[in-house]
Amino acid sequence: MQTAIVTLIVLACGVYAGWTLMPQAARRAIAAQLLKLPLPARLAQTFVKASAPAGGCGACGGCPNAPASPPGEKAIRVHRQPSR
C-alpha cells in the first residue's frame, strides 16, 4: 500500500514538472486535446485557460487597439534642481 501511494505521488510530481517546464505551444496543443475528454468542471477550466493563446498587454505597442498606458497610470516627471 505504501509503495502505491509513493508511486502516485512521484507520478503526480513528474507530471506537474513536465507540464510546468513544457513549451507553451506544446501545452496548448495537449490542453486542446484533453478538452475533448469528459472532465470535471474545475479541471476543464484549467485546460481552457492553458489552451487559450497568450494575449498581449499592450506594453509593446504591437496591438493596434492597445491603449497608450493602462488606466490610472500617470507619467513621472523629473525636475533637476539648479546646482548651488
Steps between C-alpha positions, in 0.01 A plus 500: 500500500779739592678431170185582304457834680864596444470399135194723455673794669811463285287465186300813588821696565643384169188603309498840671870560426457391139196726454674798660823464301327418169501766226178700486415386146515135607293577811231667286485202263476246782240707686287527184512120459414440866196731474340246268472260796219519756676676789384650830419871474799616707748298294335609175537868603872447548535349153286773340733759648807305387369450146423869444767691307707740704363852473699818485486762769549796272839587644694426182280715275449213256121495532317766298217535755721503810471801728806723533525433874289305747220701663595669823868513411674836500830606350784590733683824432847565634596865558867568557582764753760757406838441663601740772 
